[in-house]
């Protein structure tokens, strides 16, 4: 009988990857690639739609973006998944399990809100990051909304460069920048 999941071609079954199968199909990537996907992670009720670690062994961390195979299905698939070598993660981004995207996003949000004051609410539209020796450096584009009126005029767009301590996410620098 024809199987929806062909072992040699995408889509790949997340269930099989979680069991340690199909790992040879993963595309090897570097730590910055993993980091910029991991920091975009948002909390989800269903285990789909954002970056998830699918499998981990002594050598590598396998991750991808699961989706449901079809409407009203609980089977998850990935079109592509990746692996990052653990030895590189341990030296460059050792706290990856504790410092996932939502925690970092909340910290960035908190720092911008402190800077801008309590009369506005902050919405982070886009952010990217770099891993440096002892710090993370983020470029953030966001919008400020007046808490009283709810207005979000274009003139209230903001951009920041924020540097956080790699170990505890303490703020080491926060400066407004110009954005396009």
C-alpha positions as CSV (number, residue, x, y, z in Angstrom):
1,X,0.0,0.0,0.0
2,X,1.2,3.5,-0.8
3,X,2.6,5.4,2.2
4,X,2.3,9.1,2.7
5,X,5.8,9.1,4.3
6,X,8.5,8.0,1.9
7,X,11.6,7.4,3.9
8,X,13.9,9.0,1.3
9,X,12.0,12.1,0.5
10,X,10.1,14.9,2.4
11,X,7.8,15.2,4.1
12,X,9.5,13.4,7.0
13,X,7.5,12.0,9.9
14,X,8.2,13.8,13.2
15,X,7.3,10.7,15.1
16,X,10.1,8.8,13.3
17,X,12.6,11.5,13.9
18,X,11.7,11.6,17.6
19,X,12.4,7.8,17.6
20,X,15.9,8.5,16.2
21,X,15.1,7.5,12.7
22,X,15.8,9.4,9.5
23,X,18.6,11.4,11.2
24,X,20.8,11.1,8.1
25,X,18.2,13.3,6.3
26,X,19.0,16.3,8.5
27,X,20.8,19.3,7.0
28,X,23.8,20.2,9.1
29,X,23.9,23.9,10.1
30,X,26.0,26.1,12.3
31,X,25.2,27.6,15.7
32,X,24.2,31.1,14.4
33,X,21.6,29.4,12.1
34,X,20.2,27.5,15.1
35,X,20.3,30.6,17.4
36,X,18.4,32.8,15.0
37,X,15.6,30.2,14.6
38,X,15.6,29.3,18.3
39,X,15.2,32.9,19.5
40,X,12.1,33.2,17.3
41,X,10.4,30.3,19.2
42,X,7.0,31.2,20.6
43,X,4.9,29.2,23.0
44,X,2.4,26.9,21.3
45,X,-0.4,24.6,22.5
46,X,0.1,22.3,19.6
47,X,3.6,21.1,18.9
48,X,3.6,22.8,15.5
49,X,4.3,26.1,13.8
50,X,7.5,27.1,15.5
51,X,11.0,25.8,16.0
52,X,11.1,22.6,18.0
53,X,13.9,20.2,19.0
54,X,12.8,16.9,17.5
55,X,15.6,14.7,18.8
56,X,18.9,15.0,20.7
57,X,21.7,12.6,21.1
58,X,25.4,12.8,22.2
59,X,26.5,14.2,18.9
60,X,23.8,16.6,17.7
61,X,20.5,18.5,18.3
62,X,18.0,17.9,15.6
63,X,15.3,20.6,15.1
64,X,12.7,21.8,12.6
65,X,9.3,23.4,12.1
66,X,6.6,20.7,12.4
67,X,3.2,21.1,10.8
68,X,0.2,18.8,10.8
69,X,0.2,16.4,7.9
70,X,-3.3,17.4,6.9
71,X,-6.4,19.0,8.2
72,X,-7.8,17.3,11.3
73,X,-4.7,15.1,11.7
74,X,-2.5,14.8,14.7
75,X,0.4,13.4,12.6
76,X,3.2,16.0,12.4
77,X,5.7,16.3,9.6
78,X,8.6,18.5,8.5
79,X,9.6,19.3,5.0
80,X,13.2,19.8,6.2
81,X,14.9,19.4,9.5
82,X,18.4,20.4,10.7
83,X,21.1,19.3,13.0
84,X,23.6,21.4,14.9
85,X,26.6,19.7,16.5
86,X,26.5,19.6,20.3
87,X,30.2,20.3,20.7
88,X,29.7,23.6,18.9
89,X,26.5,24.4,20.9
90,X,28.3,23.7,24.2
91,X,31.0,26.3,23.5
92,X,28.9,28.9,21.8
93,X,25.3,28.6,23.2
94,X,25.4,26.2,26.1
95,X,22.1,27.5,27.7
96,X,20.0,26.9,24.6
97,X,17.4,24.8,26.6
98,X,16.8,27.6,29.1
99,X,17.2,30.5,26.8
100,X,14.6,29.9,24.1
101,X,12.9,32.6,22.1
102,X,10.0,33.5,24.3
103,X,12.1,34.0,27.4
104,X,14.5,36.2,25.4
105,X,11.6,38.1,23.7
106,X,10.1,38.8,27.1
107,X,13.4,40.1,28.4
108,X,13.8,42.4,25.3
109,X,10.2,43.6,25.7
110,X,10.8,44.4,29.4
111,X,14.0,46.4,28.7
112,X,12.3,48.5,25.9
113,X,9.3,49.1,28.1
114,X,11.5,50.3,31.0
115,X,13.2,52.7,28.6
116,X,10.1,54.0,26.9
117,X,8.0,54.4,30.1
118,X,4.7,53.1,31.2
119,X,2.5,55.2,29.1
120,X,3.1,53.1,26.0
121,X,2.9,49.4,25.3
122,X,5.6,47.8,23.2
123,X,5.2,45.4,20.4
124,X,8.3,43.7,19.0
125,X,7.8,43.3,15.3
126,X,11.1,41.8,14.3
127,X,14.4,40.9,16.0
128,X,17.6,39.1,15.1
129,X,20.6,38.2,17.2
130,X,24.3,37.4,17.2
131,X,26.2,35.3,19.6
132,X,29.4,37.0,20.7
133,X,32.0,35.7,23.1
134,X,30.2,36.6,26.3
135,X,27.1,38.3,25.1
136,X,24.1,38.2,22.8
137,X,23.6,41.2,20.6
138,X,20.1,41.9,19.3
139,X,18.6,44.3,16.7
140,X,15.0,45.0,17.4
141,X,12.3,46.7,15.4
142,X,9.1,47.4,17.3
143,X,6.1,49.7,17.7
144,X,4.9,51.8,20.6
145,X,1.2,52.1,21.2
146,X,-0.3,54.8,23.4
147,X,-1.9,52.9,26.3
148,X,-4.7,55.5,26.6
149,X,-5.8,56.0,23.0
150,X,-4.5,52.8,21.4
151,X,-3.0,54.8,18.6
152,X,0.0,53.4,16.7
153,X,1.2,56.2,14.5
154,X,4.0,55.4,12.1
155,X,6.2,58.0,13.9
156,X,6.1,55.6,16.9
157,X,8.2,52.9,15.3
158,X,11.3,52.2,17.2
159,X,14.6,50.3,16.7
160,X,17.1,49.3,19.3
161,X,20.4,47.5,19.7
162,X,20.4,45.6,22.9
163,X,23.4,43.6,24.4
164,X,22.6,41.0,27.0
165,X,24.9,38.9,29.2
166,X,25.0,35.4,27.7
167,X,24.7,33.6,31.1
168,X,21.9,35.5,32.9
169,X,20.4,37.9,30.2
170,X,21.4,41.0,32.2
171,X,21.3,44.1,30.1
172,X,24.8,45.4,29.2
173,X,23.7,47.9,26.7
174,X,20.6,49.4,25.1
175,X,20.7,52.1,22.5
176,X,18.2,53.4,20.0
177,X,19.2,52.9,16.3
178,X,17.9,54.1,13.0
179,X,15.9,51.6,10.9
180,X,14.7,51.6,7.3
